[in-house]
């Protein structure tokens, strides 16, 4: 079997066959065959040696090896127990000098209640690969030092929830480079006023600036998906000034886009109590009552949420609870 720095197409298929792995649509699995694409992802993520990176859905290890090649220490979160068991042996064949080690229970918290954790350590005692077998949407802690970047070929069916969950739970993440469906990439990076601006765009903007950096053709995957993919780069920024918490703002975002073509005075009537009450709130927030959700940036949604909380009969905290 080839043991260069990255996986090749033949080895990927051979690994899958040996493990009895068949990519499933249920888990949104599409494995990257092309080493050039792997290195492009790593390069665009600005990964540097010694950086702690979390990867969601490592699959057979194509991107994992690319991150390790760049000198990163990788925390790989994998929901499929078969793939999670396979990954350490694959990495050990490709990265010399790594050996299996037990995590330190006194210093390394469980990533999830009862989630199995496997660690590959180098001769200097550095944890180069930490595999956590868990559903990424349920992970609330990660073992070892906090990661500063998320780099992943995200499973298509959960890409937005995973991204938002990790940005919320791990404020150590300063940037992310994710591969998602091209259509999802457009929505994540869309500015206010564009046709594709919506709930994902607004919620991601709470945490980070987002931009689409490259298109990835479907031919680099196995199995070949029905759509093209794209890379999205996110850079953490401070949340917009707000007198209310994130959940209250996100409640307003959800309501604003629930019926996309409605004017905000109608779309927010349920939260405000009536259309006329919503109009008063919007005017006080400096947003035109005739505007639609697609016209409002995250700072605008924050102002609306603050005015709603002030006007709510139950007082502050009613919205979003």
Secondary structure by P-SEA (a helix, b strand, c coil): ccccccccaaaaaaaaaaaccccccccbbbbbccaaaaaaaaaaacccccbbbbbccccccaaaaaaaaaccccbbbbccaaaaaaaaaaaaaccccbbbbbcccccccccccbbbbbbbbcccccccbbbbbcccccccccccccccccccccccccaaaaaaaaaaccccccbbbbbccaaaaaaaacccccccccaaaaaaaacbbbbbccccccccccccccbbbbbbbbbbcccccccccaaaaaaaaaaaacccccccccccccccccaaaaaaaaaaaccccccccccccaaaaaaaaaaaaaacccccccccc
